[in-house]
Amino acid sequence: MDIQSIINRIASDVSTASDRGQVADYIPELASIDPNQFGISVALPDGTCFSAGDAQTPFSIQSVSKVFTLALALGRFGDQLWTRVGREPSGLPFNSILQLEQENGIPRNPFINAGAIAITDSILTGHEPKEVLGELLRFVQTSAEDADIHINDTVAHSETEHGDRNLALAHFMASYGNLQNHPDRTCGTYFHQCAIEMSCQQLAMAGRFLTGHPDAPRLISLQRTRRINALMLTCGHYDGSGDFAYRVGLPGKSGVGGGILVIAPNRASIAVWSPGLNEYGNSQLGTYAIEKFAQMTGWSVFG
């Protein structure tokens, strides 16, 4: 299979698109990003990487970071983690507070904002924020085999200045006893986590540990790899998760920075980036590109 030719064709196709979605305007630093950018990278388990478009341009991975914090938290707490957060699709926007009230402060899954805040809170307990962020960065750098991955402090500050809704989610969980640190402390760590900056190539390389292939970095157990992939398939695109699973058929996690990490088990890790978002808060052209890639390769967890 000529992966390079496939992604070249996709990048060429995407370059002519007129409707590129809307950038996330509630975080000023993201609102200023040029929506005409597009990158795609495919990393094989052994580290061979194919790229097209703006695949070397760094972007804020935002909620894609939740995959890496979940891997850390599962390693630290195991199944005890699920007493604080559920494993079901939300069916509501990523920053909704409605289900928290209905379900006594237990977020529906670890990939909506409330669930990710609970995960960050769990690994923060007993540690300093700088220590936790350092551990997370080292995990990402190790998985990508690239030390040149950092947190964009300007983006983190922008999120902190406009993070009222996330703080509200944290305070609401605290009122139900499902937060172990002060909401400001947990959310401050969470905002910096989301501001990790990576290129498509770095992100594709970093996702290889989730392929489960023997040639990929083995950072977590195969059992936890399968469980994270299952959650990415059912919950990785918020209330658009079912549509993504139907159209693509591969586990994926999106972020409002326009990035999507997709895992083809035992085959490859794929990253796409295009800043314009669809109505679900997922990259519009990124979703289209991954759908085309799945069609052209025949890759799917459904056979």
Secondary structure as the mmCIF struct_conf table of DSSP 4:
data_model
#
loop_
_struct_conf.conf_type_id
_struct_conf.id
_struct_conf.beg_label_comp_id
_struct_conf.beg_label_asym_id
_struct_conf.beg_label_seq_id
_struct_conf.end_label_comp_id
_struct_conf.end_label_asym_id
_struct_conf.end_label_seq_id
HELX_RH_AL_P HELX_RH_AL_P1 ILE A 3 VAL A 14
TURN_TY1_P TURN_TY1_P1 SER A 15 THR A 16
BEND BEND1 SER A 18 SER A 18
STRN STRN1 GLN A 22 GLN A 22
TURN_TY1_P TURN_TY1_P2 ASP A 25 TYR A 26
BEND BEND2 ILE A 27 ILE A 27
HELX_RH_AL_P HELX_RH_AL_P2 PRO A 28 ALA A 31
TURN_TY1_P TURN_TY1_P3 SER A 32 SER A 32
BEND BEND3 ILE A 33 ILE A 33
TURN_TY1_P TURN_TY1_P4 PRO A 35 ASN A 36
STRN STRN2 GLY A 39 ALA A 43
TURN_TY1_P TURN_TY1_P5 PRO A 45 ASP A 46
BEND BEND4 GLY A 47 GLY A 47
STRN STRN3 CYS A 49 GLY A 53
BEND BEND5 ASP A 54 ASP A 54
TURN_TY1_P TURN_TY1_P6 ALA A 55 GLN A 56
BEND BEND6 THR A 57 THR A 57
STRN STRN4 PHE A 59 SER A 60
HELX_RH_3T_P HELX_RH_3T_P1 GLN A 62 VAL A 64
HELX_RH_AL_P HELX_RH_AL_P3 SER A 65 PHE A 77
HELX_RH_3T_P HELX_RH_3T_P2 GLY A 78 THR A 83
TURN_TY1_P TURN_TY1_P7 ARG A 84 ARG A 84
BEND BEND7 VAL A 85 VAL A 85
BEND BEND8 GLU A 88 GLU A 88
BEND BEND9 LEU A 92 LEU A 92
TURN_TY1_P TURN_TY1_P8 PHE A 94 ASN A 95
HELX_RH_AL_P HELX_RH_AL_P4 LEU A 98 GLN A 102
TURN_TY1_P TURN_TY1_P9 GLU A 103 GLY A 105
BEND BEND10 ARG A 108 ARG A 108
TURN_TY1_P TURN_TY1_P10 PRO A 110 PHE A 111
BEND BEND11 ILE A 112 ILE A 112
HELX_RH_AL_P HELX_RH_AL_P5 ASN A 113 LEU A 124
TURN_TY1_P TURN_TY1_P11 THR A 125 GLY A 126
BEND BEND12 HIS A 127 HIS A 127
HELX_RH_AL_P HELX_RH_AL_P6 PRO A 129 ALA A 144
TURN_TY1_P TURN_TY1_P12 GLU A 145 GLU A 145
BEND BEND13 ALA A 147 ALA A 147
STRN STRN5 HIS A 150 ILE A 151
HELX_RH_AL_P HELX_RH_AL_P7 ASP A 153 GLU A 161
TURN_TY1_P TURN_TY1_P13 HIS A 162 HIS A 162
HELX_RH_AL_P HELX_RH_AL_P8 ASP A 164 SER A 175
TURN_TY1_P TURN_TY1_P14 TYR A 176 GLY A 177
BEND BEND14 GLN A 180 ASN A 181
HELX_RH_AL_P HELX_RH_AL_P9 PRO A 183 CYS A 194
TURN_TY1_P TURN_TY1_P15 ALA A 195 ALA A 195
STRN STRN6 ILE A 196 MET A 198
HELX_RH_AL_P HELX_RH_AL_P10 CYS A 200 ALA A 206
HELX_RH_3T_P HELX_RH_3T_P3 GLY A 207 LEU A 210
BEND BEND15 THR A 211 THR A 211
TURN_TY1_P TURN_TY1_P16 PRO A 214 ASP A 215
BEND BEND16 ALA A 216 ALA A 216
BEND BEND17 ILE A 220 ILE A 220
HELX_RH_AL_P HELX_RH_AL_P11 LEU A 222 CYS A 235
TURN_TY1_P TURN_TY1_P17 GLY A 236 HIS A 237
HELX_RH_3T_P HELX_RH_3T_P4 TYR A 238 GLY A 240
HELX_RH_AL_P HELX_RH_AL_P12 SER A 241 ARG A 247
TURN_TY1_P TURN_TY1_P18 VAL A 248 VAL A 248
BEND BEND18 LEU A 250 LEU A 250
STRN STRN7 GLY A 252 SER A 254
TURN_TY1_P TURN_TY1_P19 VAL A 256 GLY A 257
BEND BEND19 GLY A 258 GLY A 258
STRN STRN8 GLY A 259 ALA A 264
TURN_TY1_P TURN_TY1_P20 PRO A 265 ARG A 267
STRN STRN9 ALA A 268 TRP A 273
BEND BEND20 PRO A 275 PRO A 275
STRN STRN10 LEU A 277 LEU A 277
TURN_TY1_P TURN_TY1_P21 GLU A 279 TYR A 280
BEND BEND21 GLY A 281 ASN A 282
STRN STRN11 SER A 283 SER A 283
HELX_RH_AL_P HELX_RH_AL_P13 GLN A 284 THR A 297
TURN_TY1_P TURN_TY1_P22 VAL A 301 PHE A 302
#
